[in-house]
Amino acid sequence: MKMKNIIYVAVLIFLTACGTSANKLSLLSPGMSKESVVDTLGMPESVSAQGGNEVFIYTLSNSWNSPLWNEKYFVYFSNGKVVRYGK
């Protein structure tokens, strides 16, 4: 019984980790604050500036089982709020 619970927790943790994939971009929306984006996607891999906007850069997976499908995604902010996001 104890081993079954351990396996259940391990699977749950694994599935939760998969939730950090590119699918989480659907939770973003224009007007979100930087703090909300970090709460949703985690800390960005890097931050840059482009055309007066601050840009958070993330490498996210499009596949739950293969890191080969990782792609760069960008979240653009103006005045601390999301103005656009995507590849």
N, C-alpha and C positions, 0 to 999 in steps of 0.2 A: 504494500500500500504506500509506504514512504517513497519507494523508488518511482512509483507511478506519479506521485505528486511532483517529484523532482523533474521528471521528464516533461510533465505538463507545464511547469514553470519555464523550463528551458525552451520549449516550443513557443510559448507565449512571448518570451523575450526576443526570440528570433523573428517572430512575425511583427513585433513592434519595431524592431530595427529596420525591417523592410519598409515600414511606413515612412522612412526618411527619403524615399525615392522621389522621382520627378512628379509622381501623382500628388504630392503635397502642394504643388504649385496651384492646383485648383482651389486651394484654401485661401489664396491671396486675392486681394481686390484693390483697385485704385483707391487711394486715400488712407490706406493702412499706414500706421507709424512704423518706424524702424524697429522699435521694440517688439511690436506685434509680429513683424516678419521674422525676427530672430527667435521669438517664441515658437513660431510655426516651422521654420526651416533649420533653425540652429544658427550658430555663428557662421558668417560667410568665410569662404576659403581665402578671399582677398577683397579689398575695397579699392575702388579707383574713382576718378572723376572724368566725366565726358560731357562736353557741351554745357557746362554749368550744373550738371546733375551728378549726384553721388551714385555710384553703382556698386552693389553687392554682387559678388561673383561666387556661384556655387557649382560644384561638380556633383551631379545627381545621377542616380541609376534609373534607367528605363526598364530594367529587368530585375526581378527579385533574385535571380540565381546566377547572374553573370556580370561581373564588373566590366566586361568588355563593352557593354552598352552604356557606359558613363558618358554624359555630355555636359557641356558648360551651359549654365542658365544665368541670366542676368536680371537683377531687380534694380530699377532706376527710381531714384528719389529726387524730388524737388521740394525744398523747404521742409525736409524731414518726412514727407509723405510719398507713398508709392504713386508713380505716374504711369509706369508700364513695367512689364516683366515678360520673360520668355527666353528663347534661344538667341 
